[in-house]
Amino acid sequence: MTVKVTIAEPGESDSGFHQPVRSVVYVQSGEPVSDVVACYVTNHDPGGTTSLGHSAFQVATRVWRIRSEFLLRSVRDVIIGYTTVDGGRKTQWFQWDGFDHEYDWNAPGSDGSHLSALHQIRAAMLAGRGADQQARPGFGFGKN
């Protein structure tokens, strides 16, 4: 499974919202994913997340688009959560800073949140294990 996350500037369809759209996040997957949710990473080191202010919506087969009220400078500014189904088994994944990570529900502090996932990914990186799967280059919508 490859999930590619890119950041783009808002277009004309992004105007007129109560909360202004400052960036757009595209999530494109090699296989079907569901339950796509993204959060703004407010603090990269110890971790911190908050809502982007808008919900994800599917714009094409395997392509999701999420408006953000934050000015996102790179994919490191967002953590994406999504669900896959393989052989009838649902699995929760998160991607941050170009890495896909299968969420560990047995890890200390696991509550299914983006913040908890960010801590899991950072712990794996600090321990030298890296995340489960590095995202591969591909599809291009905007800046990475």
PyMOL commands that set and color helices and strands:
alter all, ss='L'
color gray80, all
select helices_A, chain A and resi 12-14+75-77+114-126
alter helices_A, ss='H'
color red, helices_A
select strands_A, chain A and resi 3-8+23-29+34-41+49-51+56-60+63-68+78-86+89-96+99-102+133-134
alter strands_A, ss='S'
color yellow, strands_A
deselect
rebuild
show_as cartoon
